[in-house]
């Protein structure tokens, strides 16, 4: 069983920045991929960014160029640096981990961007 602990969600003004972190309770090298998803009220959960075990990244079209996903192997953590935030980035952000083919989700952290 993988435990995921997310942090960093907050209220921020449009144009601002936030950094989300997700700590995993297993060795990060046993993880196939780590990702961030988000879900806004009334909308489906969507992929924000993903990083695989060799460090290849991919981003959702709406965040490309503004968000950066990274991995801290020493701390078994995946981070999401969010810049130039927009009100439409408001959502609950969820950490997602593929651990030897089994998917785990964090509890979610709220990001609210005011206009």
Backbone as JSON Lines, residues from 0, in Angstrom:
{"i":0,"aa":"X","n":[0.85,-1.19,0.0],"ca":[0.0,0.0,0.0],"c":[0.89,1.24,0.0]}
{"i":1,"aa":"X","n":[0.61,2.14,-0.93],"ca":[1.39,3.37,-1.05],"c":[0.6,4.52,-0.43]}
{"i":2,"aa":"X","n":[1.22,5.23,0.46],"ca":[0.6,6.41,1.05],"c":[1.16,7.65,0.36]}
{"i":3,"aa":"X","n":[0.25,8.55,-0.02],"ca":[0.64,9.8,-0.68],"c":[0.18,10.97,0.18]}
{"i":4,"aa":"X","n":[1.09,11.89,0.42],"ca":[0.77,13.08,1.21],"c":[1.05,14.31,0.36]}
{"i":5,"aa":"X","n":[-0.01,15.06,0.07],"ca":[0.1,16.26,-0.76],"c":[0.14,17.5,0.12]}
{"i":6,"aa":"X","n":[0.78,18.53,-0.39],"ca":[0.81,19.81,0.31],"c":[1.02,20.92,-0.71]}
{"i":7,"aa":"X","n":[0.73,22.14,-0.28],"ca":[1.02,23.32,-1.09],"c":[-0.17,24.04,-1.66]}
{"i":8,"aa":"X","n":[-1.36,23.46,-1.6],"ca":[-2.52,24.15,-2.12],"c":[-2.82,25.41,-1.33]}
{"i":9,"aa":"X","n":[-3.34,26.43,-2.02],"ca":[-3.57,27.71,-1.36],"c":[-4.45,28.58,-2.23]}
{"i":10,"aa":"X","n":[-4.77,29.75,-1.71],"ca":[-5.46,30.8,-2.46],"c":[-4.39,31.77,-2.97]}
{"i":11,"aa":"X","n":[-4.43,32.05,-4.26],"ca":[-3.42,32.93,-4.85],"c":[-4.09,33.81,-5.91]}
{"i":12,"aa":"X","n":[-3.52,34.98,-6.14],"ca":[-4.07,35.88,-7.15],"c":[-3.61,35.44,-8.55]}
{"i":13,"aa":"X","n":[-4.41,35.79,-9.52],"ca":[-4.04,35.51,-10.9],"c":[-2.67,36.1,-11.21]}
{"i":14,"aa":"X","n":[-1.86,35.31,-11.94],"ca":[-0.51,35.73,-12.25],"c":[0.52,35.26,-11.24]}
{"i":15,"aa":"X","n":[0.06,34.74,-10.12],"ca":[0.95,34.27,-9.08],"c":[1.46,32.87,-9.3]}
{"i":16,"aa":"X","n":[2.19,32.38,-8.31],"ca":[2.8,31.05,-8.4],"c":[2.5,30.24,-7.15]}
{"i":17,"aa":"X","n":[2.52,28.93,-7.33],"ca":[2.39,27.99,-6.22],"c":[3.23,26.77,-6.52]}
{"i":18,"aa":"X","n":[3.62,26.07,-5.46],"ca":[4.36,24.82,-5.61],"c":[3.66,23.74,-4.82]}
{"i":19,"aa":"X","n":[3.24,22.71,-5.52],"ca":[2.62,21.56,-4.88],"c":[3.66,20.46,-4.71]}
{"i":20,"aa":"X","n":[3.54,19.72,-3.62],"ca":[4.44,18.6,-3.38],"c":[3.63,17.37,-3.01]}
{"i":21,"aa":"X","n":[4.15,16.22,-3.37],"ca":[3.52,14.94,-3.04],"c":[4.62,13.98,-2.62]}
{"i":22,"aa":"X","n":[4.52,13.52,-1.39],"ca":[5.5,12.57,-0.86],"c":[4.92,11.17,-0.87]}
{"i":23,"aa":"X","n":[5.7,10.22,-1.38],"ca":[5.27,8.83,-1.48],"c":[5.97,8.01,-0.4]}
{"i":24,"aa":"X","n":[5.27,7.0,0.09],"ca":[5.81,6.19,1.19],"c":[6.64,5.01,0.72]}
{"i":25,"aa":"X","n":[6.96,5.0,-0.58],"ca":[7.78,3.93,-1.13],"c":[8.98,4.52,-1.85]}
{"i":26,"aa":"X","n":[9.93,3.68,-2.14],"ca":[11.11,4.12,-2.88],"c":[10.69,4.58,-4.26]}
{"i":27,"aa":"X","n":[11.09,5.78,-4.59],"ca":[10.65,6.39,-5.83],"c":[11.11,5.61,-7.05]}
{"i":28,"aa":"X","n":[12.16,4.81,-6.9],"ca":[12.66,4.05,-8.04],"c":[11.81,2.82,-8.34]}
{"i":29,"aa":"X","n":[10.85,2.5,-7.44],"ca":[9.89,1.42,-7.68],"c":[8.62,1.94,-8.33]}
{"i":30,"aa":"X","n":[8.6,3.22,-8.65],"ca":[7.42,3.86,-9.21],"c":[7.59,4.04,-10.71]}
{"i":31,"aa":"X","n":[6.6,3.61,-11.47],"ca":[6.67,3.76,-12.93],"c":[6.44,5.2,-13.37]}
{"i":32,"aa":"X","n":[5.52,5.88,-12.71],"ca":[5.24,7.28,-13.06],"c":[4.57,7.97,-11.88]}
{"i":33,"aa":"X","n":[4.73,9.27,-11.86],"ca":[4.04,10.12,-10.89],"c":[3.41,11.25,-11.66]}
{"i":34,"aa":"X","n":[2.23,11.64,-11.24],"ca":[1.5,12.64,-12.02],"c":[0.65,13.51,-11.11]}
{"i":35,"aa":"X","n":[0.24,14.61,-11.66],"ca":[-0.75,15.49,-11.04],"c":[-1.96,15.57,-11.96]}
{"i":36,"aa":"X","n":[-3.12,15.38,-11.37],"ca":[-4.38,15.59,-12.04],"c":[-5.12,16.7,-11.3]}
{"i":37,"aa":"X","n":[-6.15,17.22,-11.94],"ca":[-6.97,18.21,-11.26],"c":[-8.42,18.02,-11.66]}
{"i":38,"aa":"X","n":[-9.28,18.46,-10.76],"ca":[-10.71,18.39,-11.03],"c":[-11.38,19.65,-10.52]}
{"i":39,"aa":"X","n":[-11.98,20.38,-11.44],"ca":[-12.73,21.59,-11.1],"c":[-14.2,21.2,-10.9]}
{"i":40,"aa":"X","n":[-14.96,22.0,-10.16],"ca":[-16.37,21.69,-9.93],"c":[-17.13,21.51,-11.24]}
{"i":41,"aa":"X","n":[-17.86,20.41,-11.34],"ca":[-18.66,20.16,-12.52],"c":[-17.9,19.68,-13.73]}
{"i":42,"aa":"X","n":[-16.6,19.44,-13.57],"ca":[-15.78,19.0,-14.7],"c":[-15.13,17.66,-14.39]}
{"i":43,"aa":"X","n":[-14.68,17.01,-15.46],"ca":[-13.99,15.73,-15.28],"c":[-12.55,15.95,-14.81]}
{"i":44,"aa":"X","n":[-12.03,14.95,-14.14],"ca":[-10.63,15.0,-13.72],"c":[-9.75,14.96,-14.97]}
{"i":45,"aa":"X","n":[-8.73,15.82,-15.0],"ca":[-7.86,15.89,-16.17],"c":[-6.4,15.83,-15.75]}
{"i":46,"aa":"X","n":[-5.59,15.31,-16.67],"ca":[-4.15,15.24,-16.44],"c":[-3.55,16.64,-16.52]}
{"i":47,"aa":"X","n":[-2.73,16.96,-15.52],"ca":[-1.99,18.22,-15.53],"c":[-0.57,17.98,-16.03]}
{"i":48,"aa":"X","n":[0.11,17.02,-15.4],"ca":[1.5,16.74,-15.77],"c":[1.87,15.35,-15.27]}
{"i":49,"aa":"X","n":[2.81,14.73,-15.95],"ca":[3.26,13.39,-15.58],"c":[4.76,13.28,-15.83]}
{"i":50,"aa":"X","n":[5.43,12.52,-14.96],"ca":[6.85,12.26,-15.12],"c":[7.07,10.76,-14.92]}
{"i":51,"aa":"X","n":[7.81,10.13,-15.83],"ca":[7.99,8.7,-15.7],"c":[9.32,8.38,-15.0]}
{"i":52,"aa":"X","n":[9.61,7.09,-14.9],"ca":[10.75,6.67,-14.1],"c":[12.09,7.11,-14.66]}
{"i":53,"aa":"X","n":[12.14,7.47,-15.92],"ca":[13.4,7.95,-16.49],"c":[13.39,9.46,-16.67]}
{"i":54,"aa":"X","n":[12.37,10.11,-16.12],"ca":[12.35,11.56,-16.12],"c":[11.7,12.23,-17.31]}
{"i":55,"aa":"X","n":[11.07,11.44,-18.17],"ca":[10.36,12.04,-19.3],"c":[9.05,12.65,-18.8]}
{"i":56,"aa":"X","n":[8.76,13.85,-19.24],"ca":[7.58,14.56,-18.76],"c":[6.59,14.82,-19.89]}
{"i":57,"aa":"X","n":[5.35,15.01,-19.49],"ca":[4.31,15.39,-20.44],"c":[3.31,16.27,-19.7]}
{"i":58,"aa":"X","n":[2.7,17.21,-20.42],"ca":[1.83,18.2,-19.81],"c":[0.5,18.31,-20.55]}
{"i":59,"aa":"X","n":[-0.53,18.67,-19.77],"ca":[-1.78,19.0,-20.42],"c":[-1.63,20.28,-21.22]}
{"i":60,"aa":"X","n":[-2.39,20.4,-22.28],"ca":[-2.23,21.52,-23.19],"c":[-2.45,22.87,-22.5]}
{"i":61,"aa":"X","n":[-3.35,22.9,-21.55],"ca":[-3.69,24.17,-20.92],"c":[-2.63,24.68,-19.95]}
{"i":62,"aa":"X","n":[-1.7,23.83,-19.56],"ca":[-0.68,24.25,-18.59],"c":[0.73,24.27,-19.16]}
{"i":63,"aa":"X","n":[0.87,23.79,-20.37],"ca":[2.2,23.69,-20.98],"c":[2.84,25.08,-21.04]}
{"i":64,"aa":"X","n":[4.09,25.15,-20.59],"ca":[4.81,26.41,-20.58],"c":[4.64,27.2,-19.29]}
{"i":65,"aa":"X","n":[3.67,26.81,-18.47],"ca":[3.42,27.52,-17.21],"c":[3.73,26.66,-15.99]}
{"i":66,"aa":"X","n":[3.53,25.35,-16.13],"ca":[3.75,24.42,-15.02],"c":[4.96,23.55,-15.31]}
{"i":67,"aa":"X","n":[5.65,23.15,-14.23],"ca":[6.79,22.25,-14.37],"c":[6.71,21.16,-13.32]}
{"i":68,"aa":"X","n":[6.78,19.91,-13.76],"ca":[6.79,18.78,-12.84],"c":[8.22,18.31,-12.67]}
{"i":69,"aa":"X","n":[8.56,17.96,-11.44],"ca":[9.91,17.48,-11.16],"c":[9.86,16.43,-10.06]}
{"i":70,"aa":"X","n":[10.97,15.72,-9.94],"ca":[11.02,14.61,-9.0],"c":[12.26,14.76,-8.12]}
{"i":71,"aa":"X","n":[12.07,14.6,-6.82],"ca":[13.18,14.63,-5.88],"c":[13.34,13.21,-5.36]}
{"i":72,"aa":"X","n":[14.27,12.48,-5.93],"ca":[14.43,11.07,-5.61],"c":[14.85,10.87,-4.15]}
{"i":73,"aa":"X","n":[15.66,11.8,-3.62],"ca":[16.15,11.65,-2.25],"c":[15.0,11.71,-1.24]}
{"i":74,"aa":"X","n":[13.95,12.43,-1.58],"ca":[12.83,12.6,-0.65],"c":[11.58,11.89,-1.13]}
{"i":75,"aa":"X","n":[11.69,11.07,-2.17],"ca":[10.52,10.35,-2.71],"c":[9.35,11.3,-2.96]}
{"i":76,"aa":"X","n":[9.66,12.42,-3.58],"ca":[8.67,13.48,-3.75],"c":[8.57,13.9,-5.2]}
{"i":77,"aa":"X","n":[7.34,14.21,-5.6],"ca":[7.13,14.84,-6.9],"c":[6.54,16.22,-6.66]}
{"i":78,"aa":"X","n":[7.06,17.19,-7.38],"ca":[6.64,18.57,-7.2],"c":[6.01,19.11,-8.47]}
{"i":79,"aa":"X","n":[5.12,20.06,-8.3],"ca":[4.51,20.75,-9.42],"c":[4.66,22.25,-9.19]}
{"i":80,"aa":"X","n":[5.54,22.87,-9.95],"ca":[5.72,24.31,-9.87],"c":[4.75,24.96,-10.84]}
{"i":81,"aa":"X","n":[3.86,25.8,-10.32],"ca":[2.83,26.42,-11.14],"c":[3.07,27.93,-11.18]}
{"i":82,"aa":"X","n":[3.16,28.47,-12.37],"ca":[3.4,29.9,-12.55],"c":[2.33,30.48,-13.46]}
{"i":83,"aa":"X","n":[2.26,31.81,-13.46],"ca":[1.28,32.51,-14.3],"c":[-0.11,31.9,-14.13]}
{"i":84,"aa":"X","n":[-0.49,31.71,-12.9],"ca":[-1.76,31.04,-12.61],"c":[-2.94,31.88,-13.09]}
{"i":85,"aa":"X","n":[-3.97,31.16,-13.54],"ca":[-5.18,31.77,-14.05],"c":[-6.38,31.29,-13.22]}
{"i":86,"aa":"X","n":[-7.45,32.05,-13.21],"ca":[-8.64,31.59,-12.47],"c":[-9.11,30.21,-12.92]}
{"i":87,"aa":"X","n":[-8.93,29.89,-14.18],"ca":[-9.36,28.58,-14.67],"c":[-8.47,27.43,-14.19]}
{"i":88,"aa":"X","n":[-7.39,27.75,-13.49],"ca":[-6.57,26.71,-12.86],"c":[-7.14,26.28,-11.51]}
{"i":89,"aa":"X","n":[-8.18,26.97,-11.06],"ca":[-8.81,26.63,-9.8],"c":[-9.38,25.22,-9.85]}
{"i":90,"aa":"X","n":[-8.98,24.39,-8.9],"ca":[-9.4,23.0,-8.88],"c":[-8.81,22.31,-7.65]}
{"i":91,"aa":"X","n":[-9.26,21.1,-7.42],"ca":[-8.58,20.21,-6.47],"c":[-7.53,19.44,-7.26]}
{"i":92,"aa":"X","n":[-6.3,19.5,-6.8],"ca":[-5.18,18.84,-7.46],"c":[-4.87,17.55,-6.73]}
{"i":93,"aa":"X","n":[-4.75,16.47,-7.51],"ca":[-4.52,15.15,-6.96],"c":[-3.19,14.58,-7.44]}
{"i":94,"aa":"X","n":[-2.45,14.02,-6.52],"ca":[-1.24,13.29,-6.86],"c":[-1.63,11.87,-7.27]}
{"i":95,"aa":"X","n":[-0.96,11.35,-8.27],"ca":[-1.26,10.03,-8.82],"c":[0.05,9.29,-9.0]}
{"i":96,"aa":"X","n":[0.08,8.05,-8.54],"ca":[1.31,7.26,-8.63],"c":[1.0,5.88,-9.21]}
{"i":97,"aa":"X","n":[1.82,5.47,-10.15],"ca":[1.78,4.11,-10.69],"c":[2.92,3.33,-10.04]}
{"i":98,"aa":"X","n":[2.57,2.48,-9.09],"ca":[3.57,1.7,-8.37],"c":[3.44,0.25,-8.8]}
{"i":99,"aa":"X","n":[4.37,-0.21,-9.56],"ca":[4.39,-1.57,-10.12],"c":[3.04,-1.96,-10.7]}
{"i":100,"aa":"X","n":[2.45,-1.03,-11.45],"ca":[1.21,-1.3,-12.16],"c":[-0.07,-1.03,-11.38]}
{"i":101,"aa":"X","n":[0.06,-0.65,-10.14],"ca":[-1.11,-0.32,-9.32],"c":[-1.16,1.2,-9.16]}
{"i":102,"aa":"X","n":[-2.35,1.77,-9.37],"ca":[-2.53,3.22,-9.31],"c":[-3.01,3.64,-7.93]}
{"i":103,"aa":"X","n":[-2.36,4.66,-7.39],"ca":[-2.75,5.23,-6.1],"c":[-3.02,6.72,-6.28]}
{"i":104,"aa":"X","n":[-3.96,7.22,-5.46],"ca":[-4.32,8.64,-5.5],"c":[-4.11,9.27,-4.12]}
{"i":105,"aa":"X","n":[-3.7,10.53,-4.13],"ca":[-3.66,11.3,-2.91],"c":[-5.04,11.82,-2.57]}
{"i":106,"aa":"X","n":[-5.13,12.52,-1.44],"ca":[-6.44,13.0,-0.97],"c":[-6.85,14.29,-1.65]}
{"i":107,"aa":"X","n":[-5.94,14.93,-2.33],"ca":[-6.24,16.18,-3.04],"c":[-5.89,17.41,-2.22]}
{"i":108,"aa":"X","n":[-5.5,18.45,-2.92],"ca":[-5.19,19.72,-2.29],"c":[-5.82,20.83,-3.13]}
{"i":109,"aa":"X","n":[-6.48,21.77,-2.47],"ca":[-7.25,22.81,-3.17],"c":[-6.35,23.95,-3.62]}
{"i":110,"aa":"X","n":[-6.47,24.29,-4.88],"ca":[-5.81,25.48,-5.43],"c":[-6.91,26.41,-5.92]}
{"i":111,"aa":"X","n":[-6.9,27.63,-5.42],"ca":[-7.89,28.62,-5.82],"c":[-7.16,29.85,-6.33]}
{"i":112,"aa":"X","n":[-7.49,30.26,-7.54],"ca":[-6.86,31.42,-8.16],"c":[-7.92,32.5,-8.32]}
{"i":113,"aa":"X","n":[-7.7,33.62,-7.66],"ca":[-8.66,34.71,-7.72],"c":[-8.3,35.69,-8.85]}
{"i":114,"aa":"X","n":[-9.32,36.27,-9.44],"ca":[-9.08,37.2,-10.56],"c":[-8.86,38.62,-10.08]}
